[in-house]
Amino acid sequence: MQKITKFVLGAFVLFASFSCSNSGQENSGTTTPAETDQNVVGQSGVQDDVSAKNVVQVAIGSPDHTTLVAAVKAAELVDVLSNAGPFTVFAPTNAAFDKLPPGTVEGLVKPEQKETLQDILQYHVSVGVYQPEAFTDGQTIGQVNGGNIKITKKDGKIMINDKATIVASIQATNGIIHVIDEVLLPSK
């Protein structure tokens, strides 16, 4: 029995050392931050071109959300929104940001406005996954910043705070994104 145990243990050590020495020769499509040229740390630094996308990766891949992505980066919320969640993100389009007074976005992405920008962006995020069919007229949903949004259903459309309309919904690995046509501003 002792010889069999030594043989199995020896075979395991040999296999493990062989596997480790060949690990750099195969590419599974996933790399670690150390394998990239970027100095990115945290969840957003994990490079994965194989798995389904999280809410941040979906937004990054959307040409209609470049302003939102720039704001999320300026507010240093990329890692938070790349985590497991689950999140419901109400994602304003570039056209929605264009409706704000001139200079608003440029002012908000300045380092001295980081807390204000974080508050606004966190007002666009709920913890949990709210599917479009689960929304009810008059429903109130708590947002990450501590504020609430109100859902209204009119003529088959879902509106937030009687202003923004959900124009599309996209599933992500860590939640759902509802594309909206207005920027939500918290009232405080």
C-alpha positions in Angstrom: 0.0 0.0 0.0 2.9 2.4 0.8 4.5 1.8 -2.6 1.2 2.6 -4.3 0.8 5.8 -2.3 4.4 6.9 -3.2 3.8 6.1 -6.9 0.6 8.1 -7.0 2.2 11.0 -5.2 5.2 10.9 -7.5 3.0 10.8 -10.6 1.0 13.8 -9.3 4.2 15.8 -8.6 5.5 15.0 -12.1 2.2 15.9 -13.7 2.0 19.2 -11.7 5.5 20.3 -12.6 4.9 19.4 -16.3 1.7 21.4 -16.3 3.3 24.4 -14.8 6.2 24.4 -17.2 3.8 24.3 -20.2 1.3 26.8 -18.9 2.7 29.7 -20.9 2.5 27.7 -24.2 -1.2 27.6 -24.4 -3.5 30.6 -24.7 -7.0 30.2 -23.3 -8.1 33.6 -24.4 -7.8 35.0 -20.8 -4.8 37.0 -19.6 -4.0 38.6 -16.3 -3.2 42.2 -15.8 0.5 41.3 -15.5 0.4 39.9 -19.0 -0.8 43.2 -20.5 1.0 46.4 -21.1 -1.4 48.3 -18.9 -0.9 49.2 -15.3 -4.6 48.4 -14.5 -5.4 46.8 -11.1 -8.7 45.5 -9.8 -11.5 43.7 -11.5 -11.4 46.0 -14.5 -7.8 44.9 -15.1 -8.7 41.3 -15.9 -8.6 40.8 -19.7 -11.1 38.3 -20.9 -12.1 38.1 -24.5 -14.0 34.8 -24.2 -16.6 35.3 -21.5 -19.9 37.2 -21.7 -19.5 40.9 -20.9 -20.3 42.7 -17.6 -22.1 46.1 -17.5 -18.9 48.1 -17.9 -17.6 46.0 -20.8 -21.0 46.3 -22.6 -20.9 50.1 -22.2 -17.3 50.2 -23.4 -18.3 48.3 -26.5 -21.2 50.7 -27.3 -20.5 53.6 -29.6 -23.6 55.3 -28.1 -22.1 55.3 -24.5 -18.7 56.9 -24.9 -19.6 59.9 -22.7 -20.9 57.6 -20.0 -17.8 55.4 -20.1 -15.6 58.5 -19.9 -17.6 59.7 -16.9 -17.4 56.3 -15.1 -13.7 56.3 -15.6 -13.3 59.9 -14.3 -15.4 59.0 -11.3 -13.2 55.9 -10.7 -16.2 53.6 -10.7 -15.0 51.1 -13.3 -13.9 48.4 -10.8 -17.0 48.8 -8.7 -19.3 48.2 -11.7 -17.1 45.4 -13.0 -17.7 43.3 -9.8 -20.2 40.6 -9.4 -23.2 42.9 -8.7 -26.0 42.3 -9.5 -26.6 45.7 -10.9 -29.3 47.5 -12.8 -27.7 50.4 -14.7 -29.8 53.1 -16.3 -27.3 54.1 -19.0 -27.8 57.5 -20.7 -26.7 57.7 -24.4 -24.3 60.3 -25.7 -27.4 62.1 -27.1 -28.8 62.2 -23.6 -25.6 63.9 -22.3 -25.8 66.3 -25.2 -29.1 67.6 -23.8 -27.4 68.9 -20.7 -26.3 72.6 -20.6 -23.1 73.3 -22.5 -20.0 72.6 -20.4 -21.8 70.5 -17.8 -20.1 67.2 -18.7 -16.6 68.9 -19.1 -17.0 70.4 -15.7 -18.1 67.2 -14.0 -15.2 65.1 -15.2 -12.7 67.5 -13.6 -10.9 65.9 -10.5 -12.4 68.5 -8.1 -15.9 67.4 -9.1 -15.3 63.7 -8.6 -17.7 63.4 -5.7 -20.5 65.2 -7.5 -19.9 63.0 -10.6 -20.0 59.8 -8.4 -23.3 60.9 -6.9 -24.8 61.5 -10.3 -23.6 58.2 -11.7 -24.6 56.2 -8.6 -28.1 57.7 -9.1 -28.1 55.6 -12.3 -27.4 52.3 -10.5 -29.6 50.0 -8.5 -28.4 46.9 -6.6 -30.3 43.9 -8.0 -31.6 43.1 -11.4 -34.8 44.8 -12.5 -36.1 43.2 -15.7 -38.3 45.5 -17.9 -41.4 43.3 -17.4 -41.0 43.5 -13.6 -41.4 47.3 -13.5 -44.8 48.5 -12.3 -46.4 51.9 -12.7 -45.6 54.1 -9.6 -42.8 51.8 -8.4 -40.0 53.4 -6.5 -36.5 51.9 -6.6 -33.6 52.8 -4.3 -30.4 53.8 -6.0 -26.8 53.3 -4.9 -26.4 57.0 -4.0 -29.2 56.8 -1.5 -31.8 58.4 -3.7 -34.9 56.9 -5.3 -36.2 56.8 -8.8 -39.9 56.5 -9.8 -41.1 54.2 -12.6 -44.0 55.2 -14.8 -45.6 53.1 -17.5 -47.4 55.1 -20.2 -48.5 53.9 -23.6 -46.2 50.8 -23.5 -43.2 52.9 -22.5 -41.2 52.7 -19.3 -40.2 56.0 -17.9 -37.9 57.0 -15.0 -38.8 60.1 -13.0 -41.4 61.1 -15.7 -38.5 62.2 -17.9 -36.2 59.4 -19.2 -37.5 56.6 -21.4 -36.0 53.2 -21.5 -35.2 52.6 -25.2 -33.4 49.2 -24.9 -32.4 46.7 -22.3 -29.2 44.6 -22.5 -28.3 41.6 -20.3 -24.8 41.5 -18.8 -23.1 38.9 -16.7 -23.4 41.1 -13.5 -26.8 42.6 -14.2 -28.8 44.5 -16.8 -28.4 47.8 -18.6 -31.4 49.9 -19.5 -30.5 52.4 -22.2 -32.2 55.7 -21.4 -32.6 58.9 -23.4 -32.1 61.4 -20.6 -29.5 61.9 -17.8 -31.0 61.3 -14.3 -30.1 64.1 -11.8 -30.5 63.4 -8.1 -32.6 65.9 -6.1 -30.8 66.7 -2.9 
